[in-house]
């Protein structure tokens, strides 16, 4: 492979990654806590989109805070998984199979 081919592949990969980043905003996941009393919707771009609370949890401030944190962490964990899946589809065949390579560290 010559330098021009490698540069072209890098540009193509960069374009694909940018497209994938845009797609991540459209992939939504939901995290729950307290048996569904608190639900947090996030997207694969790791943005919180919506928080839904059952009326019962509004009576106990400390419990509500804990449930919101737990549901948010659950949603963000699912968002991370969804992002990894989407990015692996996009980059399949473009990156060499390097054990331990984590493309999430590339700002994706």
C-alpha positions in Angstrom: 0.0 0.0 0.0 1.4 3.4 -0.9 1.1 6.6 1.0 -1.6 8.0 -1.3 -3.8 5.0 -0.8 -3.3 5.1 3.0 -4.2 8.8 3.1 -7.3 8.1 1.0 -8.4 5.4 3.4 -7.8 7.7 6.4 -10.0 10.4 4.8 -12.7 7.8 4.1 -12.6 6.6 7.7 -12.7 10.1 9.0 -15.8 10.8 6.9 -17.5 7.5 8.1 -16.7 8.4 11.7 -18.3 11.8 11.4 -21.4 10.3 9.8 -21.5 7.7 12.6 -21.3 10.4 15.3 -24.4 12.1 13.7 -26.3 8.7 13.8 -25.5 8.3 17.5 -27.9 11.1 18.3 -30.8 9.1 16.8 -30.2 6.0 18.8 -32.1 6.1 22.1 -31.9 3.9 25.2 -33.7 4.0 28.5 -32.2 3.5 32.0 -34.5 2.6 34.9 -34.2 2.5 38.7 -36.6 1.7 41.5 -38.5 -0.9 39.5 -39.2 1.7 36.8 -40.2 4.5 39.2 -37.5 6.6 37.6 -36.7 6.4 33.9 -34.0 8.3 32.0 -33.8 8.4 28.3 -30.5 9.0 26.7 -29.0 8.8 23.2 -25.9 7.0 22.1 -24.1 10.4 21.9 -24.4 10.3 25.7 -26.9 13.1 26.0 -29.8 12.9 28.5 -33.0 13.5 26.6 -35.8 12.9 29.2 -36.4 12.1 32.8 -39.7 10.5 33.9 -40.6 10.2 37.6 -43.5 8.3 39.2 -45.4 10.4 41.7 -44.6 8.0 44.6 -40.9 8.9 44.5 -41.5 12.6 44.9 -42.2 12.1 48.6 -38.6 11.2 49.6 -35.9 13.6 48.4 -32.9 11.4 49.2 -34.4 8.3 47.6 -35.3 10.3 44.5 -31.8 11.7 44.2 -30.4 8.1 44.5 -32.8 6.7 41.9 -32.1 9.5 39.4 -28.4 8.9 39.7 -28.9 5.1 39.3 -31.2 5.5 36.3 -28.9 8.0 34.7 -25.9 5.8 35.1 -27.9 2.8 33.7 -29.0 4.9 30.7 -25.4 6.1 30.0 -24.0 2.6 30.3 -26.6 1.4 27.7 -25.8 4.5 25.5 -22.1 3.6 25.6 -22.9 0.0 24.6 -25.1 1.2 21.7 -22.4 3.6 20.6 -19.8 0.9 20.5 -22.0 -1.4 18.5 -22.8 1.4 16.0 -19.2 2.4 15.7 -18.0 -1.2 15.2 -20.5 -1.5 12.3 -19.1 1.7 10.7 -15.4 0.8 11.2 -15.7 -2.9 10.3 -13.0 -3.7 7.8 -11.4 -0.3 8.0 -9.3 -0.8 11.2 -6.9 -3.7 11.7 -8.1 -6.2 14.4 -6.0 -5.0 17.3 -6.9 -6.7 20.6 -7.7 -4.1 23.2 -8.3 -1.3 20.7 -11.0 1.0 22.2 -12.2 3.5 19.6 -14.3 5.2 22.3 -11.0 6.8 23.4 -10.9 8.7 20.1 -13.7 11.1 21.2 -16.5 9.1 19.6 
